[in-house]
Amino acid sequence: VANVRRRTQKKGAQTIDSICQKLCKPLKTTVNTYRWELRNMHPFEKVVMDLTVRARQKKDGLSLSMLLDEVHEGRKEVLE
């Protein structure tokens, strides 16, 4: 009975860990890609992007950097 319980606990822990990794890795890649793209854009694209982000911020009140930070923090919470 003890071995069955340990085996079940181990399988459950591995399943939870696997799900967390499958959720968090794409989120990390997405956040890092957005930040990399923002730094390495052509100057014209930066201006267009900045205007788009400002218009969206006026509409929703949420900036892109705040959104990326929230996604990053949520990802870290899932890993804990």
C-alpha positions as a Markdown table, in Angstrom:
| # | Residue | x | y | z |
|---|---|---|---|---|
| 1 | Val | 0.0 | 0.0 | 0.0 |
| 2 | Ala | 2.8 | 2.4 | 0.8 |
| 3 | Asn | 4.5 | 1.8 | -2.6 |
| 4 | Val | 1.2 | 2.4 | -4.4 |
| 5 | Arg | 0.8 | 5.7 | -2.5 |
| 6 | Arg | 4.3 | 6.9 | -3.3 |
| 7 | Arg | 4.0 | 5.9 | -6.9 |
| 8 | Thr | 0.7 | 7.8 | -7.2 |
| 9 | Gln | 2.2 | 10.8 | -5.5 |
| 10 | Lys | 5.3 | 10.7 | -7.7 |
| 11 | Lys | 3.2 | 10.4 | -10.9 |
| 12 | Gly | 1.0 | 13.3 | -9.7 |
| 13 | Ala | 4.0 | 15.5 | -9.0 |
| 14 | Gln | 5.5 | 14.7 | -12.4 |
| 15 | Thr | 2.3 | 15.5 | -14.1 |
| 16 | Ile | 2.0 | 18.9 | -12.4 |
| 17 | Asp | 5.6 | 19.6 | -13.1 |
| 18 | Ser | 5.2 | 18.7 | -16.8 |
| 19 | Ile | 2.1 | 20.9 | -17.1 |
| 20 | Cys | 3.9 | 23.8 | -15.4 |
| 21 | Gln | 6.8 | 23.5 | -17.8 |
| 22 | Lys | 4.6 | 23.3 | -20.9 |
| 23 | Leu | 2.8 | 26.4 | -19.8 |
| 24 | Cys | 5.7 | 28.5 | -18.7 |
| 25 | Lys | 8.3 | 27.8 | -21.4 |
| 26 | Pro | 6.1 | 29.4 | -24.2 |
| 27 | Leu | 5.2 | 32.3 | -22.0 |
| 28 | Lys | 8.9 | 33.0 | -21.2 |
| 29 | Thr | 9.7 | 32.7 | -24.9 |
| 30 | Thr | 6.9 | 35.1 | -25.8 |
| 31 | Val | 7.9 | 37.7 | -23.2 |
| 32 | Asn | 11.6 | 37.6 | -24.2 |
| 33 | Thr | 10.8 | 37.8 | -27.9 |
| 34 | Tyr | 8.6 | 40.9 | -27.4 |
| 35 | Arg | 11.3 | 42.6 | -25.4 |
| 36 | Trp | 14.0 | 41.6 | -27.9 |
| 37 | Glu | 11.9 | 42.9 | -30.8 |
| 38 | Leu | 11.2 | 46.1 | -29.1 |
| 39 | Arg | 14.9 | 46.8 | -28.6 |
| 40 | Asn | 15.9 | 45.8 | -32.1 |
| 41 | Met | 13.2 | 47.4 | -34.3 |
| 42 | His | 13.9 | 49.8 | -37.1 |
| 43 | Pro | 13.4 | 53.4 | -36.0 |
| 44 | Phe | 10.2 | 53.8 | -38.1 |
| 45 | Glu | 8.7 | 50.6 | -36.7 |
| 46 | Lys | 9.5 | 51.8 | -33.2 |
| 47 | Val | 7.6 | 55.1 | -33.8 |
| 48 | Val | 4.6 | 53.2 | -35.2 |
| 49 | Met | 4.7 | 50.7 | -32.4 |
| 50 | Asp | 5.0 | 53.4 | -29.8 |
| 51 | Leu | 2.0 | 55.2 | -31.2 |
| 52 | Thr | 0.0 | 52.0 | -31.3 |
| 53 | Val | 0.9 | 51.2 | -27.7 |
| 54 | Arg | 0.1 | 54.7 | -26.5 |
| 55 | Ala | -3.3 | 54.5 | -28.2 |
| 56 | Arg | -4.0 | 51.2 | -26.6 |
| 57 | Gln | -2.9 | 52.5 | -23.3 |
| 58 | Lys | -5.3 | 55.4 | -23.5 |
| 59 | Lys | -8.1 | 53.0 | -24.4 |
| 60 | Asp | -7.4 | 50.3 | -21.8 |
| 61 | Gly | -5.1 | 52.0 | -19.3 |
| 62 | Leu | -2.6 | 49.1 | -19.6 |
| 63 | Ser | 0.8 | 49.6 | -21.1 |
| 64 | Leu | 2.7 | 46.9 | -23.0 |
| 65 | Ser | 5.5 | 46.9 | -20.5 |
| 66 | Met | 3.0 | 46.4 | -17.6 |
| 67 | Leu | 1.3 | 43.6 | -19.4 |
| 68 | Leu | 4.6 | 41.8 | -20.1 |
| 69 | Asp | 5.7 | 42.2 | -16.5 |
| 70 | Glu | 2.4 | 40.8 | -15.3 |
| 71 | Val | 2.7 | 37.8 | -17.7 |
| 72 | His | 6.3 | 37.2 | -16.4 |
| 73 | Glu | 5.2 | 37.4 | -12.8 |
| 74 | Gly | 2.3 | 35.1 | -13.4 |
| 75 | Arg | 4.7 | 32.6 | -15.1 |
| 76 | Lys | 7.0 | 32.7 | -12.1 |
| 77 | Glu | 4.1 | 32.1 | -9.7 |
| 78 | Val | 3.1 | 29.0 | -11.6 |
| 79 | Leu | 6.6 | 27.7 | -11.2 |
| 80 | Glu | 6.6 | 28.1 | -7.5 |
